[in-house]
Every structure is written in structure tokens, then in C-alpha cells.
Amino acid sequence: MQTKLAYFLRNRVYAYFRRRMSSFNYNSCIDVSQEVSEALRSHSPVVALESTIISHGMPYPANLQTALQVEEVIRNQGAVPATIAVIKGRVKVGLDQEMLSEFASLKTPAVKTSRRDFPYVLSKGLNGGTTVAGTVIVSSAVGIKVFATGGLGGVHRGGEMTMDISADLTELGRNPVTVVSSGIKSILDIDRTLEYLETQGVCVVTYGQNKNFPSFYTPESGLEAPYNVETPAEAAALIEKLLQLRLNSGILLAVPIPEAEAMEGGEIEKAINTAVKEAEDHGIRGKEVTPFILNQVISLTGGRSLASNIALIKNNAKVGAQVALELARIQKNSSLQSSSEGVFQSLHGTSVEQCATKSPLVS
């Protein structure tokens, strides 16, 4: 009896994964690399990465070096990196080294690409650096649950007058993706951004022993997140429950920059205030504001802010990979357990389909 049960169980498990793989179809506008596709099909850990850091966040060759180093950090943790970008009108998920090199050194700047920009960029066959919002959209479309970046966009300073609010917040409110970042870019209005995230239904969680919300270049902003988790396993359990509830909203996991890489709060705030004033004086508007201010801050701090930026991105990638590993472990165990329960129920007169409705599976 035990031999028959084991044989039956094995066949059921294999059949389940074959069904999952055969139904794994991507949007016709999206090309997923073989490595990323295989990882997703086998429920292995995958971490998404944006490409505006490459196209707009750093000068060449620092952008390429950082992109390669961040991918290496993720691989060293046992996960698969999936850098997302638009190349010649095709959305690419998972860039190889040659593609990264070409994208980092484009002579004609890539278009900063969010939800509103995708139709134009794709229809014109252009290159695009996906913002946090754009990367969240694509990640959700292909089934990537964890996305590591530097900092989230938000409500700009003076946003109560200009209504300049990043689409990052809206997309995080409508897609079940966890963004691992060092909070919100400190050039923005962090307090109002946290309020807006609450309105969007985004679960905001600090990674660490307390709820102190980070401020990008510094570990603390003077504000608190509603919750905190202390380990990758805790973060993964949080994500799994979000997915089981099918809330279709995301999580912001805010990871403080390591103390050794942080900047002095007064120095960075002075540089930011100066850069914001220069942006206003030059009439910089819309999606050009953030890259302009970041570049000015790099100049005003003698490059120290760039070093901190690179350090926090690597740290976020490491944490993101660790969380993705734990999430993959939870989901694989859940899938096997559900399959085992289905076999047991079928042997006792309950169909596998009935069992599945009692314990829904989440990809």
C-alpha cells in the first residue's frame, strides 16, 4: 500500500508541476531570458532589478560596474538576477553581460519608462530604462515577487502645491510585488510619501530590530514604519500571506543603509536643499527632476553620495536575494504539502480539485 501511495503521490506532484509549466505564458511584448524563465518555472528565487539606475542614476562606467556587481551579489546568495529594460522596443527581463554593457553606454539616452511611457517607447522601437514603477509592472506580469532597488520614488518636496507624486507609489498599490529599498529617496518628502503609501494600501515594513524608517543616505529619517521584521524568513512569511490573500498590492521593505557607508545627515540635507533650489531655478520639471537633483548632490558631496548610493543598492540586493530564497522555500514546501494532501483526499473519496479550492496555490 505504501509503495502504491508513494508512486501515486510522485505522479501527482510531477503532473502538478507540468500543468504549472505549460500554463506559464508571458505577455507578447516581453522577452524573458532562458535563465530567468527556467528559474520562474521551477519556483527558484528570482530578484528583479530596475534599469533607470543604469540609464539615469549613474554616469558611465560606474553604472555598468554597479549593475554587474549587484547581479553578482544576488548570484552569490543563490538567487537569479533579472535586470529589466526596454531594448529596441522590446521589454527584456534578464540582460546578459553584453546587453548590460551596450545599455550602459548608449549614445542616445534611454527613455525613462513608466506605465504612461511603455506604449510610445515600444511602438517607436526605442530603448527605455524602467523606473521602479515600470519594473514593478513587468515583474508582476511575469511572476517575479521580489524587486531590489536603491530608493523608492515619492511625493516631491512642495508636492502639496505641484501634485508631483511618483507613479512608483501607485504601481506598488496595484501590484503584488515586494520592493526592497533603503526607504524613499531623501530628496523627496518622506513624511507625505508614507501617508500616500498608506492611502494606496501598501504594507510598509522596516528591516531591522526597530521601526525606524531609513532616509536613503542615512539609516534614520526621524519617522517610523508601522511594522518591522528582523530576518529574511519573517519577511518571506509576510510576502506569502500577502500573496495568499490576493490583495493585488505590494510591500515596501525598507532596509537601512549600513552605518559604515552612511553619510552625515546635516551634510546630505544641505546638499539636497541646494540641489532642489537649483532645479527650481533651472525650471526642471517632471521626470527630469530626480536625475538632475541626484547628479547635483553627487557633485556637491564630491562623489561621496554616489559611493553611499552604490553601497546601499548592493546591500538591498543582498537582502532581497535572501528574502527571495526564503520565499521560494516556503512556496515549494506549500506546493508539495498541498499536492500530498490532494492525493490523500483523493484516496479517501475527495477530488483533487475540491482539495485545491480549500487550499489555493499561489505562484
C-alpha positions as CSV (number, residue, x, y, z in Angstrom):
1,M,0.0,0.0,0.0
2,Q,2.8,2.4,0.9
3,T,4.6,1.7,-2.4
4,K,1.5,2.4,-4.4
5,L,0.8,5.6,-2.4
6,A,4.4,6.8,-2.9
7,Y,4.1,6.1,-6.7
8,F,0.7,7.8,-6.9
9,L,2.0,10.8,-4.9
10,R,5.1,11.2,-7.1
11,N,3.0,11.1,-10.3
12,R,0.6,13.7,-8.9
13,V,3.4,16.0,-7.9
14,Y,5.0,15.7,-11.4
15,A,1.6,16.3,-13.1
16,Y,1.1,19.4,-11.0
17,F,4.4,21.0,-11.9
18,R,3.9,20.1,-15.6
19,R,0.5,21.8,-15.6
20,R,2.1,24.9,-13.9
21,M,4.9,25.0,-16.5
22,S,2.6,24.5,-19.5
23,S,0.4,27.5,-18.4
24,F,3.4,29.8,-17.8
25,N,2.9,32.3,-20.6
26,Y,4.3,35.7,-20.9
27,N,3.0,38.9,-22.4
28,S,3.7,39.1,-26.1
29,C,5.6,42.3,-25.6
30,I,8.0,40.8,-23.1
31,D,11.1,38.6,-23.7
32,V,12.2,36.6,-20.7
33,S,15.8,35.2,-20.7
34,Q,16.1,31.5,-20.6
35,E,17.8,31.7,-17.2
36,V,15.1,33.7,-15.6
37,S,12.3,31.7,-17.3
38,E,13.7,28.4,-16.1
39,A,14.0,29.8,-12.5
40,L,10.4,31.0,-12.5
41,R,9.1,27.7,-13.9
42,S,11.0,25.8,-11.2
43,H,9.9,28.2,-8.5
44,S,13.6,29.1,-7.8
45,P,14.4,32.5,-6.3
46,V,14.5,35.5,-8.7
47,V,15.2,39.1,-7.8
48,A,14.1,41.9,-10.3
49,L,16.4,44.9,-10.9
50,E,15.4,48.2,-12.5
51,S,17.4,49.9,-15.3
52,T,17.0,53.6,-14.6
53,I,19.8,53.3,-12.2
54,I,21.9,52.3,-15.2
55,S,20.4,54.8,-17.7
56,H,19.8,57.8,-15.4
57,G,21.1,57.2,-12.0
58,M,24.9,57.0,-12.5
59,P,27.5,58.1,-15.1
60,Y,29.3,55.6,-17.3
61,P,31.3,53.4,-16.4
62,A,30.1,53.5,-12.8
63,N,26.6,52.4,-13.9
64,L,27.9,49.3,-15.7
65,Q,30.2,48.3,-12.9
66,T,27.5,48.7,-10.3
67,A,24.9,46.7,-12.4
68,L,27.4,43.8,-12.8
69,Q,28.3,43.9,-9.1
70,V,24.7,44.0,-8.0
71,E,23.9,41.0,-10.1
72,E,26.9,39.2,-8.7
73,V,25.7,39.9,-5.1
74,I,22.4,38.3,-5.9
75,R,24.0,35.2,-7.5
76,N,26.3,34.8,-4.5
77,Q,23.2,34.5,-2.3
78,G,21.9,31.7,-4.6
79,A,19.2,33.7,-6.5
80,V,18.8,34.7,-10.1
81,P,19.1,38.4,-11.0
82,A,16.6,39.7,-13.6
83,T,17.5,43.2,-14.8
84,I,14.5,44.7,-16.7
85,A,14.9,47.2,-19.5
86,V,13.4,48.1,-22.9
87,I,15.7,47.4,-25.8
88,K,14.8,48.4,-29.3
89,G,11.1,48.4,-28.4
90,R,11.1,45.0,-26.6
91,V,10.7,44.6,-22.9
92,K,13.6,42.4,-21.7
93,V,13.6,40.5,-18.4
94,G,17.1,39.3,-17.7
95,L,20.0,41.0,-19.5
96,D,23.3,39.2,-20.3
97,Q,26.6,41.0,-19.8
98,E,26.8,42.1,-23.4
99,M,23.3,43.7,-23.3
100,L,24.1,45.4,-20.0
101,S,27.3,46.8,-21.5
102,E,25.5,48.2,-24.5
103,F,22.7,49.6,-22.5
104,A,25.0,51.3,-20.0
105,S,26.9,53.1,-22.8
106,L,24.1,54.2,-25.1
107,K,25.0,57.3,-27.2
108,T,21.3,58.3,-27.3
109,P,19.9,58.3,-23.8
110,A,17.2,55.8,-23.0
111,V,13.7,57.0,-22.2
112,K,12.8,56.9,-18.5
113,T,10.0,54.4,-18.8
114,S,7.0,54.1,-16.5
115,R,3.4,53.0,-17.2
116,R,2.5,56.0,-19.3
117,D,5.7,55.6,-21.4
118,F,5.5,52.0,-22.4
119,P,3.1,52.3,-25.4
120,Y,5.2,55.1,-27.0
121,V,8.7,53.5,-26.3
122,L,7.6,50.1,-27.6
123,S,5.8,51.4,-30.6
124,K,8.8,53.5,-31.7
125,G,11.3,50.8,-31.1
126,L,13.2,52.9,-28.5
127,N,15.4,52.0,-25.6
128,G,14.0,52.5,-22.1
129,G,15.2,52.5,-18.6
130,T,12.4,51.1,-16.4
131,T,11.6,53.1,-13.3
132,V,10.6,51.5,-10.1
133,A,7.0,51.7,-11.3
134,G,7.9,50.3,-14.7
135,T,9.9,47.4,-13.2
136,V,7.1,46.6,-10.7
137,I,4.6,46.3,-13.7
138,V,6.8,44.0,-15.6
139,S,7.8,41.9,-12.5
140,S,4.1,41.4,-11.7
141,A,3.4,40.4,-15.3
142,V,6.0,37.6,-15.4
143,G,5.6,36.5,-11.8
144,I,8.6,37.9,-10.0
145,K,7.7,38.7,-6.4
146,V,10.8,40.4,-5.1
147,F,12.5,43.5,-6.6
148,A,15.6,45.2,-5.2
149,T,16.5,48.8,-5.9
150,G,18.1,51.9,-4.3
151,G,15.3,54.1,-3.2
152,L,11.6,54.4,-3.9
153,G,10.1,57.5,-5.6
154,G,7.5,59.5,-3.8
155,V,5.9,62.8,-3.1
156,H,8.3,65.6,-4.1
157,R,9.0,68.5,-1.8
158,G,6.3,71.0,-2.3
159,G,4.1,68.2,-3.8
160,E,1.1,69.6,-1.9
161,M,1.3,72.5,-4.4
162,T,2.7,70.9,-7.6
163,M,1.0,67.5,-7.2
164,D,4.3,65.9,-8.3
165,I,3.9,62.4,-7.0
166,S,5.8,59.4,-8.3
167,A,3.9,56.7,-10.1
168,D,6.1,54.3,-8.1
169,L,3.6,54.7,-5.2
170,T,0.5,54.0,-7.4
171,E,2.0,50.9,-9.0
172,L,3.1,49.5,-5.7
173,G,-0.5,49.9,-4.6
174,R,-1.8,47.8,-7.5
175,N,0.8,45.1,-8.0
176,P,1.7,42.3,-5.5
177,V,5.5,42.9,-5.7
178,T,7.8,43.5,-2.7
179,V,10.2,46.4,-3.3
180,V,13.4,46.1,-1.2
181,S,14.9,49.6,-0.9
182,S,16.6,52.0,1.5
183,G,13.2,53.6,2.0
184,I,12.3,56.7,-0.1
185,K,14.9,58.9,-1.8
186,S,15.8,61.5,0.7
187,I,15.5,64.3,-1.9
188,L,11.7,63.7,-1.5
189,D,9.1,64.4,1.2
190,I,9.3,61.2,3.2
191,D,6.5,62.0,5.6
192,R,4.0,62.8,2.9
193,T,5.2,59.8,0.9
194,L,4.5,57.4,3.8
195,E,1.0,58.9,4.1
196,Y,0.4,58.3,0.4
197,L,1.6,54.7,0.7
198,E,-1.0,54.2,3.4
199,T,-3.7,55.5,1.1
200,Q,-2.6,53.1,-1.6
201,G,-2.8,50.2,0.8
202,V,0.9,49.4,0.7
203,C,2.3,47.5,3.6
204,V,5.4,49.4,4.8
205,V,7.9,47.4,6.9
206,T,11.4,48.3,8.2
207,Y,14.0,45.6,8.0
208,G,15.8,45.5,11.4
209,Q,15.3,45.5,15.1
210,N,13.1,48.6,15.3
211,K,10.6,50.5,13.2
212,N,13.0,53.5,12.4
213,F,12.3,54.3,8.8
214,P,15.5,54.9,6.8
215,S,16.4,58.1,4.8
216,F,18.3,56.6,1.9
217,Y,21.8,58.0,2.6
218,T,21.2,57.8,6.3
219,P,19.8,54.9,8.5
220,E,17.1,57.1,10.1
221,S,14.6,59.7,8.9
222,G,13.1,60.5,12.3
223,L,9.9,58.7,11.2
224,E,8.7,55.2,11.9
225,A,7.2,52.4,9.7
226,P,4.0,50.7,11.0
227,Y,5.9,47.4,11.3
228,N,9.3,45.8,11.3
229,V,10.8,42.3,10.5
230,E,14.2,41.1,11.6
231,T,15.0,38.2,9.3
232,P,14.6,37.1,5.7
233,A,12.3,34.3,6.9
234,E,10.0,36.8,8.6
235,A,9.9,39.0,5.5
236,A,9.2,36.0,3.3
237,A,6.3,34.8,5.6
238,L,4.9,38.3,5.3
239,I,5.0,38.2,1.5
240,E,3.5,34.7,1.4
241,K,0.5,35.9,3.4
242,L,0.1,38.9,1.1
243,L,0.0,36.6,-1.9
244,Q,-2.4,34.1,-0.3
245,L,-4.8,37.0,0.4
246,R,-4.6,38.1,-3.2
247,L,-4.7,41.7,-2.2
248,N,-3.0,42.8,-5.5
249,S,-1.0,45.4,-3.6
250,G,2.7,45.4,-2.7
251,I,5.1,45.7,0.2
252,L,7.8,48.2,0.8
253,L,10.6,46.5,2.7
254,A,12.8,49.4,3.9
255,V,16.4,48.4,4.6
256,P,18.7,51.0,6.4
257,I,22.0,51.7,4.7
258,P,24.9,50.1,6.7
259,E,26.3,52.5,9.2
260,A,29.8,52.3,7.7
261,E,28.5,53.5,4.4
262,A,26.1,56.2,5.6
263,M,26.5,59.9,5.2
264,E,26.3,62.6,7.8
265,G,22.7,63.8,8.0
266,G,23.5,67.5,8.0
267,E,25.9,67.4,5.1
268,I,23.5,65.4,2.8
269,E,20.5,67.6,3.8
270,K,22.4,70.8,2.9
271,A,23.4,69.3,-0.5
272,I,19.8,68.2,-1.2
273,N,18.4,71.6,-0.3
274,T,20.9,73.3,-2.6
275,A,20.2,70.9,-5.5
276,V,16.4,71.3,-5.1
277,K,16.8,75.1,-5.3
278,E,19.0,74.7,-8.4
279,A,16.3,72.5,-10.0
280,E,13.7,75.2,-9.3
281,D,15.9,78.0,-10.7
282,H,16.6,76.0,-13.9
283,G,12.9,75.2,-14.4
284,I,13.4,71.4,-14.2
285,R,10.1,69.6,-14.2
286,G,8.5,66.1,-14.3
287,K,10.6,63.0,-14.7
288,E,13.8,65.0,-15.1
289,V,13.8,66.3,-11.6
290,T,15.1,63.3,-9.8
291,P,18.1,62.6,-12.0
292,F,19.0,66.3,-12.0
293,I,18.9,66.5,-8.2
294,L,20.8,63.3,-7.7
295,N,23.6,64.4,-10.1
296,Q,23.9,67.8,-8.3
297,V,24.1,66.0,-5.0
298,I,26.9,63.8,-6.3
299,S,28.8,67.0,-7.4
300,L,28.1,68.9,-4.1
301,T,29.3,66.0,-2.0
302,G,32.4,65.3,-4.0
303,G,31.1,61.9,-5.1
304,R,30.5,60.6,-1.6
305,S,26.8,60.4,-2.1
306,L,27.4,58.2,-5.2
307,A,29.6,55.8,-3.1
308,S,26.8,55.6,-0.5
309,N,24.2,55.0,-3.2
310,I,26.2,52.1,-4.7
311,A,26.7,50.6,-1.2
312,L,23.1,50.7,-0.3
313,I,22.0,49.2,-3.6
314,K,24.3,46.2,-3.1
315,N,23.1,45.8,0.5
316,N,19.4,45.9,-0.7
317,A,20.2,43.3,-3.4
318,K,21.7,41.0,-0.8
319,V,18.7,41.3,1.5
320,G,16.3,40.9,-1.5
321,A,18.1,37.7,-2.6
322,Q,17.9,36.3,1.0
323,V,14.2,37.1,1.2
324,A,13.6,35.6,-2.3
325,L,15.3,32.4,-1.2
326,E,13.1,32.0,1.9
327,L,10.0,32.8,-0.1
328,A,10.9,30.1,-2.7
329,R,11.4,27.6,0.1
330,I,8.1,28.4,1.7
331,Q,6.2,28.2,-1.6
332,K,7.9,24.9,-2.7
333,N,7.0,23.3,0.7
334,S,3.5,24.7,0.4
335,S,3.1,23.2,-3.1
336,L,4.4,19.8,-2.1
337,Q,2.2,19.8,1.0
338,S,-0.9,20.8,-1.0
339,S,-0.1,18.0,-3.5
340,S,0.3,15.5,-0.8
341,E,-3.0,16.5,0.8
342,G,-4.7,16.3,-2.5
343,V,-3.5,12.7,-3.0
344,F,-4.6,11.7,0.5
345,Q,-8.0,13.2,0.0
346,S,-8.5,11.5,-3.4
347,L,-7.7,8.2,-1.9
348,H,-10.5,8.8,0.6
349,G,-13.1,9.9,-1.8
350,T,-12.4,13.7,-2.1
351,S,-11.3,15.0,-5.5
352,V,-8.0,16.9,-6.0
353,E,-10.0,19.8,-7.3
354,Q,-12.1,20.0,-4.2
355,C,-8.9,19.9,-2.1
356,A,-7.3,22.7,-4.1
357,T,-10.3,25.0,-3.5
358,K,-9.7,24.6,0.2
359,S,-6.0,25.4,-0.1
360,P,-5.4,27.7,-3.0
361,L,-1.9,27.7,-4.5
362,V,-0.1,30.9,-5.3
363,S,2.6,31.1,-7.9
